[in-house]
Amino acid sequence: MLRVGHVSKVFGRSRWFNPSKRAFTDPREEVLDLIELPDAKQSLLEKPRKVNMALREVSFEVNEGEVFVIMGLSGCGKSTMLRCINRLIAPTRGTIEFEGQDVTGMTTKELRSLRQDKISMVFQHFALFPNRNLLDNVAFGLEVQGAIKASRHAKARQMLKTVGLGNRASANPDELSGGMKQRVGLARALVNEPKLLLMDEPFSALDPMIRTSLQEEVLEIQENMGLTIIMVTHDLDEALSMGDRIAILSTPDSPGGNVMQIGTPSEIILHPKNEYVAEFVRDVNRAKVLRVRDIMFPSDDKDALEQSEAHPLKLKQHLSDVMHHFLLDGQPHPVENKSGELVGWLTAEALNEAINMHAGGVGDGEE
């Protein structure tokens, strides 16, 4: 669905007089070229040119129906990368293809259509219109599209109901809690049925209990609607619990660019690619991150699976949610997929090994 190729972004002026070349050049391009040299220092390159490098050589692909998380510490460029996807920020170098179309080369009209019809965004600080009630806030995107009032209000009411605010349509934003405001922001982003949802640290301003509840609701909505989500966060637990795959970013002066590793939560935890990632995941509670699907043993022996009297487990259940079954009996439990088909086994031995084992050797992770 989305392909990001070698994207770099340098903020700042596009022209300066280079004293060593005695000519006017593009300082952004110079910084990207010079940072590749041995012993190059980002700050020493940026300061005289009055530019700031945020991204370098970022590449990844996102599959349809996937929750893809971009995570890292403050200053690693993750929010900049998110805004490059829908061209709120134009990359300095690289390509961004959405459904085969080059986003970086789109006209203003094409970008407007892309943002209205196919790519929506949820912001960290809600960005609601204070002079509109919840119904009109949610219906805003449809209004911009030219939908008639009755139609857009009907869709907005249904979306408010989906996010649990069906009885608050006439309320104003200043009457809501932070969690409710973010639900309205989510409803507004989803009402035009986008194919891709961008979420920029959507839960960071919320209290822990509200944050967990809303995370679960988002995943449920995502599964029901078949949404593709790209989410930015600095919270490792959030990334591991929500992401199908995760891209861990560092600063752009890191060897090879910002991207440290891309992989599933289990790959990130069990096989960190480098010391940076290994340090990130060192103290992770594995039972709350690893899922049944990560350590189960596939089996085609349908008779044995169906004859088992042990409680069947779900592929997506976290190990922490199934541990009590093994404390009761210790026997292998069959595992079923989303359709209820039995597809394999989970044993107490595999569970214990996964929870207590040390992370795999550095260098084994996906590029």
C-alpha positions as CSV (number, residue, x, y, z in Angstrom):
1,M,0.0,0.0,0.0
2,L,2.7,2.5,1.0
3,R,6.4,2.5,0.0
4,V,8.9,5.0,1.5
5,G,12.2,5.0,-0.3
6,H,15.4,6.7,1.0
7,V,13.6,9.7,2.4
8,S,15.7,12.5,3.9
9,K,14.5,15.9,5.2
10,V,16.6,18.9,6.0
11,F,14.9,22.0,7.3
12,G,16.2,25.5,6.5
13,R,17.2,27.7,3.7
14,S,17.7,26.4,0.2
15,R,20.5,28.7,-0.9
16,W,23.7,30.0,0.6
17,F,27.1,31.3,-0.5
18,N,29.6,28.5,0.0
19,P,32.9,30.3,0.8
20,S,35.0,27.2,0.0
21,K,33.4,26.9,-3.5
22,R,32.9,30.6,-4.0
23,A,29.4,29.9,-5.3
24,F,25.8,29.7,-4.3
25,T,24.7,26.2,-3.4
26,D,21.9,24.3,-1.7
27,P,23.0,23.8,2.0
28,R,20.4,21.1,2.5
29,E,21.9,18.9,-0.2
30,E,25.4,19.6,1.0
31,V,24.7,18.4,4.6
32,L,23.2,15.2,3.2
33,D,26.3,14.6,1.1
34,L,28.9,15.6,3.8
35,I,27.3,13.6,6.6
36,E,28.3,10.4,4.8
37,L,32.0,11.3,5.2
38,P,34.1,9.6,8.0
39,D,34.1,11.5,11.3
40,A,31.5,14.0,10.0
41,K,29.7,15.9,12.8
42,Q,26.1,16.8,12.2
43,S,26.1,20.0,14.3
44,L,29.3,21.3,12.7
45,L,27.8,20.8,9.2
46,E,24.4,22.4,10.1
47,K,25.5,25.5,12.1
48,P,27.3,27.5,9.4
49,R,24.6,26.6,6.8
50,K,21.7,27.4,9.2
51,V,19.9,24.1,8.5
52,N,18.6,21.2,10.5
53,M,18.7,17.6,9.4
54,A,15.7,15.6,10.7
55,L,15.7,12.5,8.5
56,R,18.2,10.6,6.5
57,E,17.8,7.5,4.3
58,V,14.5,6.3,5.8
59,S,13.0,3.4,3.9
60,F,10.1,1.1,4.8
61,E,6.9,-0.5,3.4
62,V,3.5,-0.7,5.0
63,N,1.0,-3.4,4.0
64,E,-2.7,-3.0,3.7
65,G,-4.6,-3.7,7.0
66,E,-1.4,-3.4,9.1
67,V,-0.7,-1.3,12.2
68,F,2.8,0.1,11.6
69,V,4.4,2.0,14.4
70,I,7.2,4.5,14.1
71,M,8.9,4.9,17.5
72,G,11.9,6.6,19.0
73,L,13.1,9.2,21.4
74,S,12.4,12.9,21.0
75,G,14.3,14.5,18.1
76,C,14.6,11.3,16.0
77,G,12.3,12.6,13.3
78,K,9.4,10.3,13.7
79,S,6.7,13.0,13.5
80,T,8.5,14.6,10.6
81,M,8.4,11.3,8.8
82,L,4.6,10.9,9.4
83,R,4.0,14.4,7.9
84,C,6.1,13.6,4.9
85,I,3.7,10.7,4.1
86,N,0.7,13.1,3.4
87,R,3.1,15.9,2.3
88,L,2.3,18.3,5.1
89,I,6.1,18.4,5.0
90,A,7.9,17.9,1.7
91,P,10.9,15.6,1.9
92,T,14.3,16.9,0.7
93,R,15.1,13.6,-1.0
94,G,13.5,10.3,-1.6
95,T,10.2,8.9,-2.8
96,I,6.9,8.1,-1.1
97,E,4.4,6.0,-3.1
98,F,0.8,5.5,-2.0
99,E,-1.1,2.9,-4.0
100,G,1.4,3.2,-6.8
101,Q,1.2,7.1,-6.9
102,D,4.2,9.3,-6.2
103,V,3.1,11.6,-3.3
104,T,6.2,13.7,-3.6
105,G,5.2,14.8,-7.1
106,M,1.5,15.5,-6.6
107,T,0.0,18.9,-7.4
108,T,-1.8,20.9,-4.7
109,K,-5.1,19.7,-6.1
110,E,-4.0,16.1,-6.0
111,L,-2.8,16.4,-2.5
112,R,-6.1,18.0,-1.4
113,S,-8.0,15.0,-2.9
114,L,-5.6,12.5,-1.2
115,R,-6.1,14.1,2.2
116,Q,-9.8,14.3,1.9
117,D,-10.5,10.9,0.5
118,K,-7.7,8.5,1.3
119,I,-5.4,9.6,4.1
120,S,-6.7,11.0,7.4
121,M,-4.7,12.1,10.4
122,V,-5.2,12.2,14.2
123,F,-3.2,14.7,16.1
124,Q,-1.6,14.6,19.6
125,H,-3.5,17.6,20.9
126,F,-6.9,16.9,19.4
127,A,-7.2,20.0,17.1
128,L,-10.9,20.3,17.5
129,F,-12.9,23.4,16.4
130,P,-14.0,25.1,19.7
131,N,-16.9,26.9,17.9
132,R,-18.4,23.7,16.6
133,N,-20.3,21.0,18.5
134,L,-19.1,17.4,18.3
135,L,-21.4,16.5,15.4
136,D,-20.1,19.3,13.2
137,N,-16.5,18.7,14.2
138,V,-16.8,15.1,13.0
139,A,-18.7,16.1,9.9
140,F,-16.2,18.7,8.9
141,G,-14.3,16.6,6.4
142,L,-17.5,15.6,4.7
143,E,-18.5,19.2,4.6
144,V,-15.3,20.1,2.8
145,Q,-16.0,17.3,0.3
146,G,-19.3,18.9,-0.5
147,A,-21.6,16.4,1.1
148,I,-25.2,17.6,1.9
149,K,-26.0,18.4,5.5
150,A,-28.3,15.5,6.1
151,S,-25.9,13.0,4.7
152,R,-22.8,14.2,6.5
153,H,-24.7,14.5,9.8
154,A,-26.0,10.9,9.5
155,K,-22.5,9.6,8.9
156,A,-21.1,11.7,11.7
157,R,-23.7,10.5,14.2
158,Q,-22.8,6.9,13.3
159,M,-19.1,7.5,13.8
160,L,-19.7,9.2,17.1
161,K,-21.6,6.1,18.1
162,T,-18.7,3.9,17.0
163,V,-16.3,5.7,19.3
164,G,-18.8,5.7,22.2
165,L,-20.1,9.3,22.1
166,G,-23.4,8.8,20.3
167,N,-25.3,10.6,23.0
168,R,-22.9,13.7,23.0
169,A,-23.4,15.0,19.5
170,S,-24.6,18.4,20.6
171,A,-21.9,18.9,23.2
172,N,-19.0,21.4,22.7
173,P,-15.3,20.4,22.9
174,D,-14.7,22.3,26.1
175,E,-17.2,20.0,27.9
176,L,-15.2,16.9,27.3
177,S,-12.3,15.1,29.0
178,G,-9.0,14.5,27.1
179,G,-10.0,10.9,26.3
180,M,-13.4,12.1,24.9
181,K,-11.7,14.8,22.8
182,Q,-9.4,12.2,21.3
183,R,-12.4,10.0,20.5
184,V,-13.9,12.9,18.6
185,G,-10.6,13.4,16.7
186,L,-10.6,9.8,15.8
187,A,-14.2,9.9,14.6
188,R,-13.5,12.9,12.5
189,A,-10.5,11.1,10.9
190,L,-12.6,8.0,10.2
191,V,-15.9,9.5,9.0
192,N,-14.7,9.8,5.4
193,E,-13.6,6.1,5.4
194,P,-9.9,6.6,4.6
195,K,-7.7,3.8,3.5
196,L,-4.8,5.0,5.6
197,L,-4.9,6.6,9.1
198,L,-1.9,8.6,10.4
199,M,-1.7,9.0,14.2
200,D,0.8,11.3,15.8
201,E,1.3,10.3,19.4
202,P,-2.5,10.2,19.9
203,F,-2.5,8.9,23.4
204,S,0.4,10.7,25.0
205,A,-1.7,13.5,26.6
206,L,-4.1,11.0,28.3
207,D,-4.1,9.5,31.7
208,P,-2.7,5.9,31.8
209,M,-6.1,4.1,32.4
210,I,-7.8,6.1,29.6
211,R,-4.8,5.6,27.3
212,T,-5.0,1.8,27.6
213,S,-8.7,1.7,27.1
214,L,-8.5,3.9,24.0
215,Q,-5.7,1.9,22.6
216,E,-7.8,-1.2,22.8
217,E,-10.8,0.6,21.2
218,V,-8.6,1.8,18.3
219,L,-7.4,-1.7,17.6
220,E,-10.9,-3.0,17.7
221,I,-12.1,-0.3,15.2
222,Q,-9.0,-1.0,13.0
223,E,-9.9,-4.7,12.8
224,N,-13.6,-4.1,12.2
225,M,-12.9,-1.5,9.4
226,G,-9.9,-3.2,7.9
227,L,-7.9,0.0,8.4
228,T,-4.2,0.6,7.7
229,I,-2.6,2.6,10.5
230,I,0.7,4.3,10.8
231,M,1.3,5.5,14.3
232,V,4.0,7.6,15.9
233,T,4.9,7.1,19.6
234,H,7.9,7.4,22.0
235,D,6.4,4.8,24.3
236,L,7.9,1.3,23.8
237,D,5.1,-0.5,25.6
238,E,2.6,1.2,23.4
239,A,4.5,0.3,20.2
240,L,4.9,-3.3,21.2
241,S,1.2,-3.8,22.3
242,M,-0.3,-2.1,19.2
243,G,2.1,-2.6,16.3
244,D,2.1,-5.5,13.8
245,R,5.5,-4.2,12.9
246,I,7.7,-1.4,14.4
247,A,10.3,0.9,13.0
248,I,12.7,2.1,15.7
249,L,14.4,5.4,14.8
250,S,17.4,7.2,16.1
251,T,19.0,10.5,15.1
252,P,19.9,11.0,11.4
253,D,23.7,11.1,12.0
254,S,23.5,7.4,13.0
255,P,25.3,5.0,10.6
256,G,23.1,4.3,7.7
257,G,20.5,6.9,8.7
258,N,17.6,7.1,11.2
259,V,16.2,3.5,11.0
260,M,17.8,1.2,13.5
261,Q,15.5,-1.8,13.0
262,I,12.1,-2.8,11.5
263,G,10.4,-5.9,12.6
264,T,7.5,-7.5,14.5
265,P,7.4,-7.0,18.3
266,S,8.7,-10.5,18.8
267,E,11.6,-9.9,16.3
268,I,12.5,-6.6,18.0
269,I,12.5,-8.2,21.5
270,L,14.1,-11.6,20.7
271,H,16.5,-10.5,17.9
272,P,17.7,-6.8,18.3
273,K,19.8,-5.8,15.3
274,N,22.2,-3.6,17.3
275,E,23.1,-2.3,20.7
276,Y,20.8,0.7,20.4
277,V,17.7,-1.6,20.0
278,A,19.0,-4.1,22.6
279,E,19.2,-1.3,25.1
280,F,15.6,-0.2,24.2
281,V,14.1,-3.6,24.9
282,R,16.3,-4.7,27.8
283,D,13.7,-4.4,30.5
284,V,10.6,-5.3,28.6
285,N,8.0,-7.5,30.3
286,R,7.9,-10.3,27.6
287,A,4.7,-11.8,28.9
288,K,2.8,-8.6,28.1
289,V,4.3,-8.2,24.6
290,L,4.8,-11.7,23.1
291,R,1.6,-13.3,21.8
292,V,0.5,-16.9,21.4
293,R,1.2,-16.8,17.7
294,D,4.9,-15.9,18.3
295,I,5.8,-19.2,20.2
296,M,3.1,-21.7,19.2
297,F,3.8,-25.0,17.3
298,P,1.7,-25.3,14.1
299,S,0.0,-28.6,13.6
300,D,-2.2,-30.2,10.9
301,D,-3.3,-33.0,13.2
302,K,-7.0,-31.9,13.4
303,D,-8.1,-35.0,15.3
304,A,-5.7,-34.5,18.1
305,L,-6.5,-30.8,18.3
306,E,-10.2,-31.3,18.4
307,Q,-10.0,-34.1,21.0
308,S,-8.1,-32.0,23.4
309,E,-10.0,-31.0,26.5
310,A,-7.7,-28.1,27.2
311,H,-9.1,-24.6,26.8
312,P,-8.4,-23.3,23.2
313,L,-6.2,-20.1,23.0
314,K,-6.4,-17.3,20.5
315,L,-3.5,-16.4,18.2
316,K,-3.4,-12.8,19.2
317,Q,-3.6,-13.3,23.0
318,H,-0.7,-12.0,25.0
319,L,1.2,-14.6,27.0
320,S,0.3,-12.8,30.2
321,D,-3.4,-13.5,29.4
322,V,-3.0,-17.2,29.0
323,M,-0.5,-18.1,31.8
324,H,-3.2,-19.0,34.3
325,H,-4.4,-21.9,32.1
326,F,-1.0,-23.6,32.5
327,L,-0.9,-23.0,36.2
328,L,-4.1,-25.0,36.5
329,D,-3.1,-28.1,34.4
330,G,0.2,-27.7,32.6
331,Q,-1.0,-29.6,29.6
332,P,-0.6,-28.3,26.0
333,H,-3.5,-26.1,24.8
334,P,-4.8,-25.9,21.3
335,V,-4.6,-22.6,19.4
336,E,-7.4,-21.3,17.1
337,N,-7.3,-18.6,14.5
338,K,-9.7,-15.7,14.0
339,S,-12.2,-18.1,12.2
340,G,-12.1,-20.6,15.1
341,E,-10.1,-23.1,13.2
342,L,-7.6,-25.0,15.3
343,V,-4.1,-24.5,13.9
344,G,-1.5,-25.6,16.5
345,W,-0.4,-26.0,20.1
346,L,1.1,-23.9,22.9
347,T,3.0,-25.8,25.6
348,A,4.0,-24.9,29.1
349,E,7.7,-25.4,28.2
350,A,7.5,-23.0,25.2
351,L,5.7,-20.4,27.4
352,N,8.3,-20.7,30.2
353,E,11.2,-20.5,27.8
354,A,9.9,-17.4,26.0
355,I,9.2,-15.5,29.2
356,N,12.6,-16.3,30.8
357,M,15.0,-16.4,27.9
358,H,17.5,-13.7,27.2
359,A,17.3,-11.6,24.0
360,G,18.9,-13.1,20.9
361,G,22.3,-12.0,19.7
362,V,22.7,-8.5,18.3
363,G,22.7,-8.5,14.5
364,D,19.9,-11.0,13.9
365,G,17.1,-8.5,13.3
366,E,15.4,-7.5,10.1
367,E,16.8,-4.6,8.1
